[in-house]
Amino acid sequence: MVAKFTGRTFFSLTIVSLLIFSCGQEKEGDETLPVEDTTGMASAKTVKTANVFYSIPSPIETTTLLKKAGATYDKDYLNDIKNVSRYSSASSKALNLGVYGADLSFTSIFEQTQESMLYLKCSSNLANGLGIGDVFGPATISRVEANMKNRDSLLDIISDAYWTADAYLKENDRPGISALVIAGGWVEGLYIATRIASVTNNDDVITRIAEQKLSLENLIGLLENTPSEEAIAKLLKELKSLKTVYDKIDFNHQKPETSTDVTTHVTTIGGGSSISINKEQLKDISNKVEVIRSNIIK
């Protein structure tokens, strides 16, 4: 079976790199942030990095789509909360802060109150180890507990915490940590989607997986533009291996076409983009992302 996708349904992630829990808004794929050119030449590196935040989908958007597709909650899809004690290095804490963030999104979308609190505490634990624990302190946890029955308010509280965390990381010149959090969340979101696709065989979910072709390219670009360290180099190698599978997926940009009804004089604009993925490609993506995810959480 080949799943078909027409139109643009990627959801944006704002330029705040740790805001992986907020609901995105639809953006055009070629939109970039304005870049001030102080040298007479725009920085290609800055533009590439800005593009990342408009194409990496929020885990909340992914999990919302999965729920609409008929997926049911299964905690076996998520990283076990007992694993949090395993993460000792800054890079493993950052990656798994992203992983647990995606898992927190999943539990919140499916209104698993008790599980949400457990994953929030895991996030707090890792953030504390990264020196940004204040944003997940008692005040934040109390607000979350008080709003557990109001999903929108809950997501706003968590988003605020990550805005604050991201600002701190940037002010203290730690872009590598931010990039690893993004990567961890992206990998976990894709992993959960592939697990659900294997059970539901839902075209919308499979399409969601296929459209990550562009966000993967931008994620690789972000990591390549981040100060090099062992964890980033290792992850880049794995993501580039995943990209070889995605490179086989057909993605066609179509020029907009217009047609006018001679009777009603109504003009219709068509076109857009199309993407397709077959069973073998889906299986290869599922296998590779499972390996990458296993290396992150083990």
C-alpha positions as CSV (number, residue, x, y, z in Angstrom):
1,M,0.0,0.0,0.0
2,V,1.1,3.5,-0.8
3,A,0.0,6.3,1.4
4,K,-0.6,9.6,-0.4
5,F,-0.3,13.1,1.0
6,T,-1.5,16.3,-0.7
7,G,-1.0,19.8,0.6
8,R,1.1,21.1,3.5
9,T,0.4,19.8,7.0
10,F,3.8,20.2,8.7
11,F,3.4,22.1,11.9
12,S,5.9,24.6,13.1
13,L,8.0,24.6,16.1
14,T,8.8,28.1,17.2
15,I,12.4,29.4,17.3
16,V,12.5,28.6,21.0
17,S,14.2,25.2,20.7
18,L,13.0,23.7,24.0
19,L,9.4,24.5,23.4
20,I,8.7,21.0,22.1
21,F,5.5,20.7,24.0
22,S,3.5,23.6,22.6
23,C,0.9,23.3,19.8
24,G,2.4,24.5,16.5
25,Q,0.8,26.5,13.8
26,E,0.8,25.7,10.2
27,K,3.8,27.3,8.2
28,E,5.0,27.2,4.7
29,G,8.0,25.0,4.2
30,D,10.2,27.7,2.7
31,E,9.5,30.3,5.4
32,T,12.5,31.6,7.3
33,L,13.1,34.0,10.1
34,P,14.3,37.5,9.1
35,V,18.1,37.6,9.4
36,E,19.7,40.9,10.0
37,D,22.6,41.2,7.5
38,T,25.3,43.3,9.3
39,T,28.1,42.3,6.9
40,G,26.3,42.6,3.5
41,M,26.0,38.9,3.3
42,A,23.3,36.8,4.9
43,S,24.4,34.0,7.1
44,A,23.5,30.7,5.5
45,K,24.1,29.0,8.8
46,T,21.6,31.2,10.6
47,V,19.0,30.7,7.9
48,K,19.4,26.9,7.9
49,T,19.1,26.9,11.7
50,A,16.0,29.0,11.5
51,N,14.4,26.7,9.0
52,V,14.6,23.8,11.5
53,F,12.2,25.4,13.9
54,Y,9.5,25.8,11.2
55,S,9.7,22.1,10.1
56,I,10.2,20.0,13.2
57,P,6.7,19.1,14.3
58,S,5.7,19.4,17.9
59,P,5.1,16.0,19.7
60,I,1.7,17.4,20.8
61,E,0.7,17.8,17.1
62,T,1.9,14.3,16.4
63,T,0.2,12.7,19.3
64,T,-3.0,14.6,18.6
65,L,-3.0,13.2,15.1
66,L,-2.4,9.7,16.4
67,K,-5.4,10.0,18.7
68,K,-7.6,11.2,15.9
69,A,-6.4,8.3,13.8
70,G,-7.9,5.9,16.4
71,A,-4.7,5.2,18.3
72,T,-5.2,4.1,21.9
73,Y,-2.9,4.8,24.9
74,D,-0.2,2.2,25.5
75,K,2.5,3.0,28.1
76,D,4.7,0.4,26.4
77,Y,5.4,2.9,23.7
78,L,7.0,5.3,26.2
79,N,10.4,5.4,27.9
80,D,10.2,3.7,31.3
81,I,10.3,6.3,34.1
82,K,12.7,3.9,35.9
83,N,15.3,4.7,33.3
84,V,15.7,8.3,34.4
85,S,18.4,7.2,37.0
86,R,20.6,5.9,34.1
87,Y,21.3,9.2,32.6
88,S,24.4,10.7,34.1
89,S,26.1,12.7,31.3
90,A,24.8,16.1,30.2
91,S,24.2,14.8,26.7
92,S,22.1,11.8,27.9
93,K,20.1,14.1,30.2
94,A,19.4,16.5,27.3
95,L,18.4,13.8,24.9
96,N,16.1,12.1,27.4
97,L,14.6,15.4,28.5
98,G,13.4,15.6,24.9
99,V,12.3,11.9,25.0
100,Y,10.4,12.4,28.3
101,G,8.9,15.6,26.9
102,A,7.4,13.7,23.9
103,D,6.2,11.0,26.3
104,L,4.6,13.7,28.5
105,S,2.8,15.1,25.5
106,F,1.5,11.6,24.7
107,T,0.2,11.0,28.3
108,S,-1.4,14.5,28.3
109,I,-3.2,14.1,25.0
110,F,-4.7,10.9,26.2
111,E,-5.5,12.5,29.6
112,Q,-3.4,10.0,31.7
113,T,-3.2,12.2,34.8
114,Q,-1.1,10.0,37.0
115,E,1.3,9.1,34.1
116,S,1.6,12.8,33.2
117,M,2.8,13.7,36.7
118,L,5.3,10.9,36.6
119,Y,6.8,12.0,33.3
120,L,6.8,15.6,34.5
121,K,8.8,14.6,37.5
122,C,11.3,12.7,35.2
123,S,11.6,15.9,33.2
124,S,12.2,17.9,36.4
125,N,14.9,15.4,37.5
126,L,16.8,15.7,34.2
127,A,16.4,19.5,34.0
128,N,17.8,19.7,37.5
129,G,20.8,17.7,36.4
130,L,21.3,20.2,33.6
131,G,21.3,23.2,35.9
132,I,17.8,24.4,34.8
133,G,15.8,22.7,37.6
134,D,14.3,25.9,39.0
135,V,11.8,26.1,36.1
136,F,10.5,22.7,37.1
137,G,10.4,23.5,40.8
138,P,7.6,23.1,43.4
139,A,5.7,26.1,42.0
140,T,5.5,24.7,38.5
141,I,4.6,21.2,39.8
142,S,1.9,22.7,42.0
143,R,0.4,24.6,39.0
144,V,0.4,21.4,37.0
145,E,-1.3,19.4,39.7
146,A,-4.0,22.1,40.0
147,N,-4.7,22.1,36.3
148,M,-4.6,18.4,35.5
149,K,-8.2,18.4,34.4
150,N,-7.6,21.4,32.0
151,R,-5.4,20.1,29.2
152,D,-5.0,23.5,27.5
153,S,-3.9,25.2,30.8
154,L,-1.6,22.3,31.5
155,L,0.1,22.6,28.2
156,D,0.5,26.4,28.6
157,I,2.2,25.9,32.0
158,I,4.6,23.3,30.6
159,S,5.3,25.5,27.6
160,D,6.1,28.5,29.9
161,A,8.6,26.3,31.8
162,Y,10.4,25.4,28.6
163,W,10.5,29.0,27.4
164,T,12.3,29.9,30.6
165,A,14.7,26.9,30.3
166,D,15.6,27.7,26.8
167,A,16.3,31.3,27.6
168,Y,18.6,30.2,30.3
169,L,20.5,27.8,28.1
170,K,21.0,30.4,25.4
171,E,22.1,33.1,27.8
172,N,24.7,30.7,29.2
173,D,25.9,29.7,25.7
174,R,24.7,26.1,25.8
175,P,23.2,25.6,22.3
176,G,24.3,21.9,22.2
177,I,22.0,21.1,25.0
178,S,19.1,22.7,23.3
179,A,19.8,20.8,20.0
180,L,20.0,17.5,21.8
181,V,16.6,18.1,23.5
182,I,15.0,18.8,20.2
183,A,16.6,15.7,18.7
184,G,15.5,13.5,21.6
185,G,11.9,14.7,21.3
186,W,11.9,14.3,17.5
187,V,13.2,10.7,17.7
188,E,10.7,9.7,20.4
189,G,7.8,11.2,18.5
190,L,8.7,9.4,15.3
191,Y,9.2,6.1,17.3
192,I,5.8,6.4,18.8
193,A,4.3,7.0,15.4
194,T,5.9,4.0,13.9
195,R,4.7,1.8,16.8
196,I,1.1,2.9,16.3
197,A,1.4,2.6,12.5
198,S,2.4,-1.0,12.9
199,V,-0.9,-1.6,14.9
200,T,-3.4,0.6,13.1
201,N,-2.0,0.7,9.5
202,N,-3.6,4.1,9.4
203,D,-2.9,6.1,6.2
204,D,-2.8,9.5,8.1
205,V,-0.2,8.1,10.6
206,I,1.9,6.6,7.8
207,T,1.7,9.9,6.0
208,R,2.8,11.7,9.1
209,I,5.9,9.5,9.2
210,A,6.7,10.0,5.6
211,E,6.5,13.8,5.9
212,Q,9.3,13.8,8.4
213,K,11.7,13.6,5.4
214,L,12.1,17.3,5.4
215,S,12.2,17.8,9.2
216,L,14.9,15.2,9.4
217,E,17.0,17.1,6.9
218,N,16.6,20.3,8.9
219,L,17.3,18.5,12.2
220,I,20.6,17.2,10.7
221,G,21.3,20.8,9.6
222,L,20.8,22.1,13.1
223,L,23.1,19.5,14.6
224,E,25.8,20.2,12.0
225,N,25.6,23.8,12.9
226,T,26.0,23.1,16.6
227,P,29.4,23.0,18.3
228,S,30.7,19.5,17.8
229,E,30.9,17.0,20.7
230,E,31.0,13.2,20.8
231,A,27.2,12.8,21.5
232,I,26.2,15.1,18.6
233,A,28.7,13.4,16.2
234,K,27.3,9.9,17.1
235,L,23.7,11.1,16.7
236,L,24.4,12.7,13.4
237,K,25.8,9.5,12.1
238,E,22.7,7.6,13.1
239,L,20.3,10.3,11.7
240,K,22.2,10.3,8.4
241,S,21.7,6.6,8.2
242,L,18.0,7.1,8.7
243,K,18.1,9.8,6.0
244,T,19.3,7.2,3.4
245,V,15.9,5.5,3.8
246,Y,14.0,8.8,3.6
247,D,15.9,9.7,0.5
248,K,14.1,6.9,-1.3
249,I,10.7,8.4,-0.5
250,D,9.2,10.4,-3.4
251,F,8.4,13.9,-2.5
252,N,7.2,16.1,-5.3
253,H,6.6,19.9,-5.2
254,Q,3.8,20.9,-7.6
255,K,3.4,24.4,-9.0
256,P,0.1,26.0,-8.2
257,E,-2.5,25.7,-11.0
258,T,-5.5,27.8,-11.5
259,S,-8.7,27.1,-13.3
260,T,-11.8,29.3,-13.8
261,D,-15.4,28.0,-14.2
262,V,-16.8,29.7,-17.3
263,T,-20.3,29.7,-15.8
264,T,-19.7,30.8,-12.2
265,H,-16.5,32.7,-12.9
266,V,-15.1,31.1,-9.8
267,T,-11.3,30.6,-9.9
268,T,-9.9,27.6,-8.1
269,I,-6.2,27.3,-7.1
270,G,-4.8,23.8,-6.9
271,G,-1.5,22.1,-6.6
272,G,0.7,21.8,-3.5
273,S,3.0,18.9,-2.7
274,S,2.7,15.1,-2.7
275,I,4.6,12.5,-0.8
276,S,4.3,8.7,-0.9
277,I,5.8,5.8,1.1
278,N,5.5,2.0,0.6
279,K,5.5,-0.8,3.1
280,E,9.2,-1.6,2.7
281,Q,10.2,2.0,3.3
282,L,8.0,2.2,6.4
283,K,9.5,-0.9,7.8
284,D,13.1,0.3,7.2
285,I,12.3,3.7,8.9
286,S,10.7,1.8,11.8
287,N,13.7,-0.4,12.3
288,K,16.2,2.4,12.1
289,V,14.4,4.8,14.4
290,E,14.0,1.9,16.9
291,V,17.7,1.4,17.0
292,I,18.4,5.2,17.4
293,R,15.9,5.5,20.1
294,S,17.3,2.4,21.9
295,N,20.7,4.0,21.9
296,I,19.3,7.2,23.4
297,I,17.3,5.6,26.2
298,K,19.6,2.7,27.2
